[in-house]
Amino acid sequence: MGLLDSFGALVSSIVASLVFAILSYVVTVFIVGAGAGLAEYSPSSDFVALAAAILAGAAIVGGASPMAGLGDGT
């Protein structure tokens, strides 16, 4: 049963990361739209979606980077 348990853990971590990616994208779309509204700029929805995808992807990759945990805490 050890193989099935580890496979279940792998599937659950993949599902959790996909849910996190979708939620972070939705929040980033809201932030980009609100920021454009505060700047009195009206971009098309294509540019809002592109900016949100770039920002959310960069945040996810940066957070998962092995270099992120190398700080000495001082």
Contacts in CASP RR format, 6 or more apart in sequence:
PFRMAT RR
TARGET T0000
AUTHOR 0000-0000-0000
METHOD contacts of the structure
MODEL  1
MGLLDSFGALVSSIVASLVFAILSYVVTVFIVGAGAGLAEYSPSSDFVAL
AAAILAGAAIVGGASPMAGLGDGT
20 60 0 8 1.000
21 56 0 8 1.000
21 57 0 8 1.000
21 60 0 8 1.000
24 56 0 8 1.000
24 57 0 8 1.000
24 59 0 8 1.000
24 60 0 8 1.000
25 52 0 8 1.000
25 53 0 8 1.000
25 56 0 8 1.000
28 52 0 8 1.000
28 55 0 8 1.000
28 56 0 8 1.000
28 59 0 8 1.000
29 48 0 8 1.000
29 49 0 8 1.000
29 52 0 8 1.000
31 52 0 8 1.000
32 48 0 8 1.000
32 51 0 8 1.000
32 52 0 8 1.000
32 55 0 8 1.000
33 43 0 8 1.000
33 48 0 8 1.000
36 42 0 8 1.000
36 43 0 8 1.000
36 48 0 8 1.000
62 68 0 8 1.000
END
